[in-house]
Amino acid sequence: MARRSEGLSERHRKIMDFLSKFQDQTGYSPSIRQIGDSIGVKSTSLIDYYLNQLQQMGIIERDEHVSRSIRVLNPVPATPIAQRATEVVRAAASAVENMLRVPVVGRIVASAPIPVPASDLNYFDSESSVDIARSLLPAKEKVSDLFALEVSGDSMIDAMINDGDIVVLKRQDVAQNGQMVAVWLNERGETTLKRFYDEGTKIRLQPANPTMQPIYVDKDKVQVQGRVLAVLRRVD
């Protein structure tokens, strides 16, 4: 007989849900009374009536003269609400699994470089961190290679990095031209966030702000600390 699950009432669906779960757990079907208890119905004749309807719909098969003889032929699909709830739960679980926790290890200046006290790297405590979706980062990046810094200054505003934003970086000590990097200027004892350009004997650190001039530094006076992978916008 053709399946007609679209005509099922809420009680039909509850019975089918209980039948499926019970049989999956025990390997046999429940009694009429157990079915009634599961949906809050004491009348065994009413449960028998519902089972007959399910049998007529071709959803179950049973021998009325044999106890515990119910067999599910066509599992009933979840209701749209139940399906949506399941999808939401799965999506939430997937989102949690897709999140990475990156430690915020300090502050970096994105303006004209200024001296940074050694204690500035401890501005954030050891538990400070930001959560970022793995999908926002390049593939195959190791979590252990990532760290984050709070930006101070406005030299990178044309790169959509504002004062107070958080930049997520990958630890590395080399950079390619055009990459945005965090650098330590050894001779000056200063730190800054700029675009990196190797121009032979000098390194040009280029701001992304038309009102500011680039910084030129000898190669041996620049220490690349990390490359920017993502920017987390601060929302006031």
VOBAMI-659585 format. One record per residue: residue number from 1; x, y, z of N, C-alpha, C in turn; residue in one letter. Coordinates in steps of 0.001 Angstrom, whole numbers, always signed. Atoms other than C-alpha are relative to their C-alpha. Layout:
BEGIN
NUM	X	Y	Z	X	Y	Z	X	Y	Z	a .
...
//
This chain:
BEGIN
1	+847	-1182	+0	+0	+0	+0	+885	+1235	+0	m .
2	-794	-1220	+108	+1258	+3477	-805	+174	+643	+1369	a .
3	-303	-670	-1262	+2856	+5381	+1982	-725	+1336	+51	r .
4	+752	-1244	-132	+785	+8282	+3327	+379	+713	+1309	r .
5	-452	-586	-1250	+2894	+9754	+6089	-400	+1460	+134	s .
6	+391	-1399	-102	+1771	+13249	+5166	-1326	+179	+719	e .
7	+1302	-99	-659	-1642	+12423	+6701	+49	-377	+1477	g .
8	-135	+428	-1388	-279	+11452	+10106	-303	+1138	+971	l .
9	+243	-963	-1070	-1487	+13168	+13248	+1237	+43	+895	s .
10	-1108	-110	-935	+834	+14237	+16044	+148	-1282	+811	e .
11	-84	+1251	-771	-68	+11083	+17995	+582	-1125	-841	r .
12	-598	+1008	+878	+742	+8913	+15001	+1521	+147	-8	h .
13	-1442	-242	+81	+4147	+10529	+14790	+704	-358	+1317	r .
14	-593	+345	-1294	+4786	+10122	+18514	+101	-1507	+158	k .
15	-31	+1465	-72	+3893	+6440	+18309	+1136	-536	-854	i .
16	-1047	+479	+890	+6214	+5955	+15333	+1386	+320	+553	m .
17	-1279	-376	-578	+8995	+7798	+17074	+372	-951	+1132	d .
18	-250	+932	-1102	+8636	+5591	+20153	+306	-1397	-528	f .
19	-233	+1322	+584	+8415	+2417	+18037	+1427	-122	-527	l .
20	-1328	+51	+613	+11586	+3241	+16129	+1097	-28	+1054	s .
21	-1017	-66	-1037	+13598	+4158	+19224	+30	-1275	+836	k .
22	+89	+1211	-834	+12344	+1175	+21248	+627	-1186	-731	f .
23	-521	+1141	+755	+13146	-1303	+18480	+1493	+121	-245	q .
24	-1437	-182	+184	+16561	+223	+17865	+765	-387	+1258	d .
25	-679	+259	-1265	+17412	-153	+21553	-121	-1444	+465	q .
26	+255	+1339	-545	+15904	-3571	+22269	+35	-1114	-1041	t .
27	+36	+1022	+1034	+15618	-5383	+18938	-1362	-644	-175	g .
28	+1354	+517	+152	+11926	-6117	+19423	-982	+1143	+238	y .
29	+984	-1077	-95	+8674	-4143	+19457	-582	+97	+1409	s .
30	+582	-180	-1326	+6999	-2683	+22566	-1410	-581	+74	p .
31	+1381	+446	-187	+3701	-3817	+24039	-943	+1180	-238	s .
32	+1007	-1044	+189	+448	-1922	+23459	+11	+967	+1191	i .
33	+10	-846	-1195	+562	-670	+27046	+1227	+911	+55	r .
34	-1202	-833	+16	+4149	+569	+26669	-132	+1148	-995	q .
35	+227	-1057	+987	+3152	+2486	+23571	-904	+1075	+584	i .
36	+924	-942	-611	+237	+4050	+25452	+676	+858	+1050	g .
37	-706	-750	-1037	+2460	+5031	+28357	+920	+1052	-612	d .
38	-962	-921	+620	+4912	+6692	+25975	-659	+1275	-509	s .
39	+680	-1198	+513	+2270	+9100	+24630	-1088	+495	+952	i .
40	+964	-467	-998	+151	+9458	+27770	-1428	-414	-248	g .
41	+1347	+514	+272	-2825	+7359	+26623	-160	-1330	+730	v .
42	+188	+1218	-797	-4180	+4712	+29018	-835	-1048	-721	k .
43	+891	+922	+687	-6715	+3175	+26666	+767	-833	-1026	s .
44	-693	+869	+960	-5188	+131	+24929	-789	-133	-1298	t .
45	+813	+92	+1215	-8124	+36	+22500	+254	+1189	-917	s .
46	-307	-1177	+809	-7296	+3588	+21373	+1360	-155	-679	l .
47	-1312	+251	+594	-3664	+2621	+20811	-131	-1004	-1130	i .
48	+237	+1000	+1037	-4859	-411	+18854	-607	+660	-1245	d .
49	+642	-734	+1102	-6977	+1946	+16736	+1050	+760	-806	y .
50	-1055	-733	+690	-3938	+4125	+15941	+916	-941	-776	y .
51	-867	+971	+673	-1850	+1058	+15087	-659	-538	-1260	l .
52	+722	+459	+1188	-4544	-173	+12708	+90	+1034	-1127	n .
53	-114	-1058	+1008	-4448	+3191	+10938	+1394	+10	-617	q .
54	-1367	+20	+509	-673	+3040	+10641	+230	-1198	-919	l .
55	-122	+1195	+839	-974	-473	+9231	-692	+218	-1342	q .
56	+720	-291	+1238	-3549	+667	+6677	+775	+966	-901	q .
57	-825	-942	+785	-1176	+3439	+5603	+1249	-667	-572	m .
58	-1175	+702	+488	+1519	+850	+4950	+1282	+402	+702	g .
59	-1175	-472	-724	+3836	+2329	+7576	+534	-1068	+941	i .
60	-415	+1120	-847	+3878	-676	+9919	-681	-1273	-476	i .
61	+610	+1311	+248	+3060	-4371	+9727	-62	-714	+1339	e .
62	+90	+720	-1268	+1803	-6534	+12603	-1010	-1130	-111	r .
63	+949	+1108	-127	-17	-9723	+13514	-794	+264	+1272	d .
64	+823	-371	-1145	-2910	-8766	+15808	-131	-1129	+1020	e .
65	+143	+1157	-897	-2878	-12269	+17301	+1322	-379	+671	h .
66	-1317	+300	-577	+800	-12218	+18246	+496	+1241	+741	v .
67	-492	-1121	-798	+2199	-10048	+21037	+1348	+500	-524	s .
68	-1254	-648	+403	+4985	-7597	+20177	+416	-378	-1417	r .
69	-277	+415	+1381	+4742	-8313	+16455	+97	+1180	-969	s .
70	-23	-1186	+866	+4912	-4734	+15148	+1356	+107	-704	i .
71	-1231	-210	+780	+7435	-4151	+12374	-154	+1285	-802	r .
72	+35	-1274	+729	+8224	-709	+10981	+442	-237	-1443	v .
73	-307	+170	+1411	+8075	-776	+7177	+585	+1278	-611	l .
74	-416	-1291	+543	+8501	+2928	+6388	+172	+1004	+1134	n .
75	-202	-998	-1056	+10088	+5183	+9004	-607	+1339	-409	p .
76	+674	-1271	+274	+8183	+8452	+9275	+1028	+1127	+56	v .
77	-938	-1123	-37	+10200	+11541	+8333	-389	+981	+1088	p .
78	+269	-1005	-1034	+10521	+14261	+10933	-890	+1099	-549	a .
79	+827	-1127	+405	+8052	+17113	+10857	+916	+1148	-420	t .
80	-834	-1139	+398	+9294	+20348	+9233	+626	+719	+1188	p .
81	-543	-686	-1175	+9710	+21886	+12695	+1134	-815	+610	i .
82	-1036	+868	-564	+11647	+18892	+13956	+1229	-26	-898	a .
83	-1114	-12	+932	+13759	+18835	+10811	+801	+1284	+141	q .
84	-682	-1282	-127	+14522	+22508	+11201	+795	+66	+1305	r .
85	-695	+2	-1284	+15425	+22049	+14865	+1281	-825	-90	a .
86	-1181	+844	+176	+17795	+19234	+13915	+1065	+718	-809	t .
87	-945	-741	+835	+19369	+21379	+11218	+691	+1096	+792	e .
88	-570	-1080	-808	+19860	+24239	+13667	+1043	-557	+966	v .
89	-931	+617	-946	+21503	+21939	+16225	+1281	-431	-718	v .
90	-1175	+439	+753	+23791	+20447	+13590	+845	+1178	-448	r .
91	-730	-1185	+449	+24696	+23878	+12242	+769	+637	+1154	a .
92	-668	-574	-1174	+25484	+25118	+15755	+1218	-834	+386	a .
93	-1121	+876	-344	+27657	+22085	+16451	+1145	+165	-990	a .
94	-1011	-190	+1033	+29460	+22564	+13139	+723	+1325	+189	s .
95	-606	-1321	-204	+30016	+26252	+13900	+988	-28	+1147	a .
96	-901	+96	-1153	+31534	+25437	+17286	+1278	-729	-386	v .
97	-1167	+762	+413	+33836	+22839	+15736	+888	+808	-935	e .
98	-735	-778	+981	+34850	+25373	+13089	+696	+1213	+612	n .
99	-587	-1169	-636	+35934	+28008	+15619	+1390	-304	+557	m .
100	-1336	+106	-561	+39543	+28557	+16579	+171	+1064	+1073	l .
101	-288	-965	-1059	+40703	+30251	+19767	+1465	+416	-134	r .
102	-1346	-535	+254	+43697	+32498	+19135	+391	+918	+1149	v .
103	-412	-855	-1124	+45674	+34089	+21996	+331	+1418	-456	p .
104	-373	-1397	+213	+45912	+37882	+22090	+1210	+273	+885	v .
105	-1246	-54	-765	+49525	+38469	+23116	+502	+1418	+257	v .
106	-459	-1357	-267	+49798	+42252	+23095	-614	+1020	-938	g .
107	+484	-1121	+806	+49358	+45546	+21265	+1066	+365	-1023	r .
108	-948	-434	+1012	+50951	+46748	+18024	-443	+1350	-544	i .
109	+289	-1351	+454	+51206	+50276	+16726	-141	+21	-1520	v .
110	+200	-185	+1430	+49769	+51054	+13294	-44	+1505	-258	a .
111	-146	-1438	+227	+50987	+54640	+13064	+1494	+243	-104	s .
112	-1433	-206	-78	+54360	+56325	+13210	+517	-798	+1178	a .
113	-461	+872	-1085	+56388	+53830	+15280	+327	+782	+1265	p .
114	-327	-598	-1284	+56733	+54629	+18955	+666	-1065	+859	i .
115	-626	+993	-883	+58884	+52963	+21607	-1057	-763	+780	p .
116	+949	+841	-731	+57092	+50071	+23243	+718	-643	+1174	v .
117	-644	+620	-1167	+58042	+49094	+26801	-122	-1511	-68	p .
118	+35	+1472	+13	+58861	+45417	+27282	-1272	-520	+629	a .
119	+1192	+460	-708	+55870	+45152	+29614	-1239	+37	-876	s .
120	+1176	-122	+843	+53531	+46026	+26752	-434	-1355	-543	d .
121	+347	+1319	+510	+53686	+42443	+25509	-818	-781	+1014	l .
122	+788	+659	-1033	+52076	+41449	+28788	-1256	+803	+348	n .
123	+1174	-837	-246	+49286	+43992	+28477	-1250	-866	+163	y .
124	+1108	+942	-104	+46878	+41095	+28004	+437	-1175	+858	f .
125	-364	+1141	-836	+46770	+38302	+30537	+16	-1273	-831	d .
126	-204	+1254	+733	+47432	+34691	+29600	-1290	-609	-510	s .
127	+1275	+570	+420	+43731	+33945	+29201	-667	+812	-1099	e .
128	+595	-824	+1046	+43067	+36713	+26665	+63	-730	-1335	s .
129	+50	+683	+1287	+41982	+35283	+23338	-1181	+512	-804	s .
130	+1121	-309	+879	+39682	+35782	+20362	-395	-1276	-725	v .
131	+500	+1140	+761	+37515	+33253	+18556	-185	+422	-1449	d .
132	+124	-303	+1422	+37664	+33148	+14769	-343	-1272	-756	i .
133	+391	+1164	+793	+36067	+30829	+12218	+1173	-472	-846	a .
134	-1094	+572	+788	+38546	+28481	+10595	-143	+372	-1480	r .
135	+243	-300	+1415	+36908	+29285	+7238	+502	+1387	-400	s .
136	-491	-1340	+307	+38157	+32899	+7507	+1513	+30	-186	l .
137	-1447	+64	+92	+41780	+31751	+7489	+412	-875	-1169	l .
138	-488	+882	+1063	+43876	+30204	+4725	+28	-1452	+465	p .
139	+16	+1427	-335	+43658	+26428	+4596	+1379	-455	+496	a .
140	-1201	+687	-489	+46213	+24282	+6433	+841	+801	+997	k .
141	-747	-746	-1008	+47279	+26960	+8893	-90	-721	+1344	e .
142	-24	+654	-1298	+48330	+25441	+12206	-422	+987	+1085	k .
143	+462	-860	-1090	+46588	+26838	+15278	+1180	+463	+851	v .
144	-1152	-336	-836	+49902	+26779	+17143	+845	+1119	-592	s .
145	-770	-1060	+657	+51347	+29246	+14596	-713	+1345	+42	d .
146	+799	-1217	+41	+48640	+31856	+15172	+77	+784	+1311	l .
147	+130	-861	-1163	+48540	+34818	+17517	-717	+1271	-440	f .
148	+759	-1213	+320	+46613	+38079	+17719	+556	+1194	+758	a .
149	-452	-1245	-603	+47433	+41699	+18484	-1092	+1051	-119	l .
150	+902	-1137	+81	+45330	+44732	+19285	+724	+1137	-715	e .
151	-598	-1071	+788	+45956	+47577	+16837	-202	+1340	+685	v .
152	+65	-1362	-508	+46774	+51062	+18075	+490	+928	-1106	s .
153	-406	-919	+1048	+46858	+53874	+15501	-841	-139	-1251	g .
154	+847	-50	+1190	+45432	+54669	+12079	+786	+8	-1305	d .
155	-790	-33	+1232	+48235	+54210	+9546	-459	-1030	-1021	s .
156	+440	+1043	+928	+46472	+51193	+8000	-1492	+102	-303	m .
157	+1451	-142	+161	+42987	+52656	+7640	-466	-328	-1412	i .
158	+395	+338	+1369	+42978	+52233	+3837	+48	-1508	-243	d .
159	+18	+1472	+50	+43590	+48520	+4476	-1112	-533	+890	a .
160	+1150	+354	-826	+40401	+48526	+6571	+408	-492	+1378	m .
161	-433	+318	-1366	+42315	+48300	+9857	-31	+1283	+803	i .
162	+191	-1199	-807	+41238	+50815	+12466	+556	-173	+1405	n .
163	-458	+10	-1382	+42389	+51739	+15924	-932	-864	+859	d .
164	+782	+877	-866	+41239	+49065	+18389	-364	-1331	-618	g .
165	+289	+1286	+635	+40807	+46293	+15815	+999	-1058	+468	d .
166	-898	+1114	-311	+42361	+42862	+16356	+476	-614	-1302	i .
167	-543	+691	+1172	+44690	+41386	+13750	+487	-1384	+417	v .
168	-454	+1374	-228	+45307	+37643	+13572	+1165	-248	-940	v .
169	-1232	+174	+769	+48806	+36766	+12416	+521	-1428	+81	l .
170	-731	+1256	-10	+50868	+33733	+11507	+1451	+308	+338	k .
171	-1396	-223	-377	+54268	+33506	+13160	+915	-334	-1189	r .
172	-1014	+239	+1020	+57014	+33886	+10550	+1019	+1130	+57	q .
173	-1065	-999	-87	+60335	+35710	+10257	+431	+508	-1366	d .
174	-264	-515	+1346	+60307	+36377	+6503	-1311	+507	-579	v .
175	+1207	-533	+625	+57885	+38272	+4281	+248	+235	-1478	a .
176	-74	-310	+1417	+57141	+38784	+610	-524	+1415	-222	q .
177	+417	-1363	+296	+56617	+42163	-1001	-1519	+117	-41	n .
178	+1435	-264	-9	+53170	+43573	-374	-735	-613	+1173	g .
179	+675	+615	-1139	+52408	+41428	+2646	-52	+969	+1180	q .
180	+136	-817	-1202	+51117	+43138	+5776	+585	-772	+1169	m .
181	-726	+720	-1035	+53386	+42260	+8648	+162	+840	+1264	v .
182	-412	-630	-1247	+54191	+43023	+12243	+1523	-89	+30	a .
183	-1463	-5	-9	+57834	+44076	+12495	+526	+690	+1257	v .
184	-720	-642	-1097	+60243	+44932	+15279	+1204	+698	-606	w .
185	-1120	-787	+493	+62686	+47729	+14471	+1084	-1	+1071	l .
186	-997	+269	-1033	+65778	+46614	+16356	+676	+1254	+531	n .
187	-796	-1148	-403	+67736	+49851	+16375	-820	+1022	+771	e .
188	+846	-999	-642	+64800	+51990	+17410	-704	-534	+1243	r .
189	+763	+570	-1102	+63277	+49566	+19882	-1473	+309	-149	g .
190	+1376	-360	+310	+59930	+50114	+18178	-686	-1121	-760	e .
191	+776	+999	+720	+57168	+47947	+16791	-1023	+714	-873	t .
192	+970	-634	+884	+54814	+48661	+13890	-654	-1028	-901	t .
193	+755	+841	+933	+52290	+47199	+11485	-37	+721	-1340	l .
194	-96	-645	+1310	+52944	+47974	+7815	+49	-1067	-1111	k .
195	-255	+882	+1140	+53168	+46501	+4313	+1503	-32	-266	r .
196	-1433	+260	+113	+56587	+45029	+3581	+446	+43	-1457	f .
197	-577	-27	+1348	+58711	+45829	+508	+1526	-27	+117	y .
198	-1456	+129	+33	+62301	+44684	-56	+513	+796	-1198	d .
199	-507	-861	+1072	+64097	+47394	-2068	+1530	-16	-62	e .
200	-1451	+141	+100	+67604	+46049	-2057	+667	+133	+1342	g .
201	-715	-206	-1265	+69657	+47512	+758	-937	+464	+1115	t .
202	+957	-530	-967	+66569	+48948	+2453	-1312	-785	-54	k .
203	+1370	+519	-74	+63215	+47672	+3581	-933	+1199	+119	i .
204	+1004	-1068	-92	+60266	+49966	+2908	-1222	-542	+729	r .
205	+1196	+344	-764	+57480	+49758	+5452	-1065	+1034	-344	l .
206	+958	-918	+604	+54474	+51265	+3731	-1310	+61	+781	q .
207	+1312	-133	-655	+51469	+52643	+5629	-1113	+4	-1046	p .
208	+1173	-75	+883	+47980	+52477	+4151	-824	+1204	+425	a .
209	+628	-1262	-371	+47198	+56092	+4919	+707	+1091	-810	n .
210	-641	-970	+907	+47817	+58836	+2302	+649	+1174	+713	p .
211	-583	-1133	-734	+48743	+61333	+5012	+1331	-369	+646	t .
212	-1224	+449	-671	+51716	+59264	+6207	+1040	-458	-1002	m .
213	-1118	+370	+851	+55136	+58610	+4708	+509	-1405	+348	q .
214	-575	+1319	-285	+56811	+55195	+4349	+1227	+114	+896	p .
215	-1183	+77	-862	+59568	+54132	+6730	+1042	-842	-732	i .
216	-1089	+736	+631	+62919	+53033	+5260	+984	-428	+1084	y .
217	-858	+557	-1047	+65072	+50752	+7401	+996	-960	-637	v .
218	-985	+980	+461	+68270	+48783	+6817	-521	-1416	+263	d .
219	+502	+1379	-117	+67608	+45077	+6279	+320	-633	+1348	k .
220	-401	+655	-1243	+69538	+44040	+9352	-588	+664	+1240	d .
221	+638	-692	-1122	+67492	+46424	+11493	-1485	-339	+125	k .
222	+1430	+359	+18	+64120	+44813	+10747	-168	-1473	+355	v .
223	+311	+1386	-371	+62747	+41668	+12391	-1493	-243	-212	q .
224	+1407	+352	+255	+59539	+40276	+10897	-472	-946	+1089	v .
225	+540	+834	-1082	+57382	+38787	+13629	-1202	-837	-432	q .
226	+1162	+762	+444	+54272	+37676	+11769	-693	+684	-1161	g .
227	+760	-508	+1153	+52052	+38086	+8706	-1484	+25	+324	r .
228	+1423	-147	-294	+48468	+39344	+8984	-823	-930	-895	v .
229	+896	+896	+723	+45882	+36718	+8012	-1439	+490	+1	l .
230	+1398	-423	-121	+42651	+38313	+9217	-89	+1186	+940	a .
231	+269	-1159	-845	+41215	+41416	+10835	-1369	-161	+647	v .
232	+1254	+66	-737	+38526	+41361	+13506	-394	+1408	+383	l .
233	+420	-1380	-186	+36612	+44606	+13528	-567	+245	+1384	r .
234	+585	-410	-1271	+35871	+46359	+16784	-1287	+752	-291	r .
235	+1292	-664	+178	+32219	+47381	+16967	-372	+693	+1289	v .
236	+345	-770	-1199	+31366	+50159	+19404	-1501	-75	+262	d .
//
